Amino acid sequence: MNDRPLTLMAVHAHPDDEATGTGGVLARYAAEGIRTVLVTCTDGGCGDGPGGVKPGDPGHDPAAVALMRRQELEASCNILKVSHLETLGYADSGMMGWPTNDAPGSFWQTPVEEGAARLADLLRRHQPDVVVTYDENGFYGHPDHIQANRITMAALAMTMQTPKVYWTTAPRSMMQRFGEAMREFGADWQEPDPAEAAAMAEIGLPDEEITTWVDTSAFGGQKFDALAAHASQGENIFFLKMGQKRFTELMGVETFVRVQDTTGAAVPENDLFAGLR
């Protein structure tokens, strides 16, 4: 028998994505003795600066923001007990349509083969049994999330490895509860216009299309604290306003679509490692 420990690799776009999307599974599987590897593709330099200064505003220094966010990422990994943090260091591309999409060195401008080759080296080194990343639309259309999906799938093809592969998603029923929570905790929440509402309605999947539901509620405190490590980012303040209990009620089950499998484990499943142990 191979005595190599089971390994989970999560491929994320920015510092803080590991906490919102997979903080629960990273904490849970670390507690179960599984080796966890986080790959963060960009430096997060298009995030908020000190005092909430936004990209493009006077005083926003992407290099300083990237340094701050690296420190926050390391703190989050310590909270989630991540075994290995790997950073690819590409420049944050910003939201779709921002001028930073076209900046030389941005992740969005990086040839997929180049990013995939670097990730393939990490796949060979860590030999993950499970790989998690975003779906082909990056869950909500963020260019760096889309690129993370592209390089992950290309790297897997390069290495010819056959781990179980999952894409993060959210059940539409949860998205409805999320909207209710935004109205409850977001004092400046405004109803989206019809076009925005239609786009939001396409985020996530119908519940019946989700293959994997992982209960991480016992690790809600770690997930909340990991997100709190990224409190410099304005979009995280909304979650932190909820408090740990309400946050865990809303975010205590992490959901995925299984897109590659050689175990034959039945779906729906409640464990990313079903069929492997």
Steps between C-alpha positions, in 0.01 A plus 500: 500500500615854427556673835492848341238708680184592315535849355252775411611781267286813465585737213375852565534835330559752781583524867168455690340270239629203698294608800168581333488207260688218668586611853275231643646207306857619554443512877298178514739285301805639681333394826449152351873467431481571128780706349367829360666707229380848402609652170426874474550625144510879538637758740165666570641841408165621362343463843421777747788690655526625859195700596298341219669694219393347169712413195553806283434742786773731630715319753433149372836324471460152346841384625420602858155342474656176373742492795220561748286230342787250504523551877124454531519184288767351724289578807196336341703189414620474859140513622386236250807281573599493132801271461659674201438843346617546142472839328538552125533876543319621189367857505135525597293569184216680677135459413392424143528815288754679719807642323715271717366205296737607222805579712816308410562235763138481609364151552235557232771581244716202593493224239310203639786265407744706708284505813408135450866396476574665834198339661589164344832516688305541825268212409801276446656612826193465721318214321150604617221247528238775475525831312251783547466816288228712336267415213562621144330835572699555817172471696404861426709603199814635667787476249749364753255232612442400138875486443549287813256247355678504166849444636381233742329291235793549261754406768309182580507409131875569486578273794246232408420475870154374591399649835138562580433852367233734629374843405361722773139605467200609705147359504238742374309447825801634691531795264144594596593485869813702423287773344280506809809530721629789289176682557521416872860613555573737212376840602572644155365197307306602192286272291681421172354618173335230283818430299710462815230287661494270196881464513492426873232237441748310282763479775525155654303192398163342565532293816446174314804560277743528791690175553675567829379658824764518774389591851764732643286661769725363777776713350295816456708679763822436309342603171366820654837580661682431172274747323555749783873478423406667168297777663678766290278401208166679496299210358594289803360750750147391407572143611676609816203717600294183531699364790630146513172326582295652218793467260528129572126448456526653154843371394536174694454265203740527206379370166673375188451339161716194439647520150765226509490171688649154478366368832143429394373651825125554483358851477370698669786466747589677823878456493755618242701187585214254453640191330857585608487386862 
